[in-house]
Amino acid sequence: MSFAWGGVINHELYFNHLGGNGGTASGNLLQQIEKDFGSFESYKKDTKASSIAARGWVWTVWNSREQKLMNHIGDSQNTYALWETTPIVALDTYEHAYFADYGVNRGQYVEAFFENMDWSIVEKMFSKLRK
């Protein structure tokens, strides 16, 4: 049951923030990304590197205890059990998400993922967590 439910929740987050025009994050989210990753480009590189290692998911999470953004890897739909964190970005790295369009080039898939992000959705989620 946890595998199926995890898949539902992960895919809801994943599809919720796609359909945008890409670009960069803005406002408080961008400031936090720059603080925690050094720059927006460094954040993208870290996410891409994480995606190459992941067998299931990469989540960008807000760690309320540490007050910082982090990328985490999950190898299954139901492996998300990181204390005091909430995901704000979900990147599906299972083969069904990219193989038909990108073959083994997962990096190209991640670039397309970022080109289709709706950062305003992520910013709203992040703002709620920071209150």
Secondary structure, DSSP 4 states (H G I P E B T S, - for coil): -HHHHHHHHHHHHHHHTBSS------HHHHHHHHHHHSSHHHHHHHHHHHHHH-SSEEEEEEETTTTEEEEEEESSTT----TTEEEEEEEE-SGGGTHHHHTT-HHHHHHHHHHTB-HHHHHHHHHHHH-
